[in-house]
Amino acid sequence: MKKWNKYMILMVCFIALAMPVYASSQAFIKLYEDKSFWCRFTGDCDDVLILESDFSDFTTTYNETYDDHILDYAYGEMWYMNHTGTPVNFSVDGTYYPTFFTNSTRLKNFTFNGGFGINSNLTAEIGGTYKVGFMAAGTGQNNHIYFTTVFVNEVRQNQCMAHEKASAGGDIITQTGVCFIDLIVGDNVTLRTNDYGDTGTGNYHAGNLNLLRIGD
């Protein structure tokens, strides 16, 4: 009974909100029909032209707003997965090594450049503010600290930084992060990892970098 009452209340609220919109649309249609009838029999069509102009302005504004939104919509993703692991080498201390990605199945207003063993990036075709999410999973040297972060061109984005200390036994560690970045047309976005304060080898198991435009 309580559940039925809740649904009934929601239905009444919906009807109350919808009725003014419905009434307004019906009033417009009735007015247009009346003016059209008057136009046909008297030749006085000024009011009909005004109504048609108002409706045309509304639909034009709506369509332009809708088209602008669709044109400005942008997202991109690149990813890699290999359960057995791919060897990587952090041979120079302090160097951020680009992560490679082999797949990019969802792109709008981004281009993807990458492949197996190839430094991979997403290139923005529309400027704006973007929400970034990333993930990198792999193994490393015992007690080494690994930093993973987003780069825009060659600029490290410290607000996106993730770090993890590798444990003994070759356990797979997964680093994740979410942040906001600003891009202009032509900016390249990459994901890079640094064996902080050390060098050595490891295995790369999986990674993902994705961006979604959220504003100008």
Secondary structure, 3 states (H helix, E strand, C coil): CHHHHHHHHHHHHHHHHHHHHHHHHHHHHHHHHHHHHHHHHHCCCHHHHHHHHHHHHHHHHHHHHHHHHHHHCCEEEEEEEEEEEEEEEECCCCCCEECECCECCCEECEEEEEECCEEEEEEECCCEEEEEEEEEEEECCCCCEEEEEEEECCEEEEEEEEEEECCCCCCCEEEEEEEEEEECCCCEEEEEEEEECCCEEEEEEEEEEEEEEEEC
